[in-house]
Amino acid sequence: MKKYFLIVLPLLLVAEAFSQSPELPQSKAVLVMNDGNRIENVQLWQLRPGVLEYEKNGNLHDAGIDEIKFITTEQVKWFFDSTGVLRKTF
């Protein structure tokens, strides 16, 4: 039994490390940065304190939430409030 535990635990940790956060929009998005740049056709991946990870062209990137003006998807516009919580507008 101990042997199975030693095999399964690392697999679960790896699966969690490479999984998308369920609270983030699942559709493609556009990041509009405070400096005016637009990062298009991204998949939001994970939200950590102060950092948003996103996937573009098969590669993971990150951006500080203080650098992001807003995020748009086809239906919703998202923004970070003053506490760093992701909020949506319709």
N, C-alpha and C positions, 0 to 999 in steps of 0.2 A: 504494500500500500504506500509506503514511504517513497518508493521508486516512482510510482505514478504521480505522486504529489510533486516531486522534484522535476518531472517532465512537464506537467500541466501548468504549474505556476509561471514559469518563464514564458510559456506560450500565451497565457492570458495577459501578462504584462506587455508583451510585444504587440498583441492585438489592440490593446487599449492605446498604446503609444501611436499607432498608425491608423486610428479611427477618427472619423469626422465628428465634431461636436454636434449633437442632435438639436441644440437650441439655435444653431445658425441656419440661415436660408439654404435650402438644398439646390436651388436653381442657380444658373450662371448669374454673375453680378458684375457691376462696374464700380470700382473704387474711385472716388473723386477726392483728390488730395488737396490739402490747404494751399499748396503752391500752384494749383490749377491743373496739374497733370491728371490724366485719366488712365487707369489701368483697367482694360476691358477684358471681357471673357474669362473671368476668374471664378473659381469654386472656393467659397469660404471653407476653411478647414477646421481651425481650432482657435478659441479665444482664451488667452491667458491674461493674467493681470498686466495691463498696459500694452499688450501685443496681440495683433490679429495675424494668424497664419492663413495663407491662401495658396491655392494651387493654380499655376498657369503653365500651360504647355507641358504638363507632366512633372513640373518641378515645384517644390514647396518654397515659398518666400514668406517674409514677415514684414509687418509695418507697425510702427507705434500708433496706438489709437489717437494720440495727440496730433499725428500727421494727417489723419483722415477727416475730411470735411463731412462726407456722407457716402453711403453705399446705396446703389440702386439695383433692383431686380425688375423683372417685367411688371410686377404688380405693386411693389412696395418700395418706399424709400426708408432707409435705416440711418440712424445717427447714434453717436455716443453722447450720453448726457454728461454732466459735470462730474459725476461719480464714476464714469467709465463703464456704465451699463449700456448695452446695446438696446436701443428703442426703435420702434417703427412708426411711420406715419403713413396714411393712406392717400 
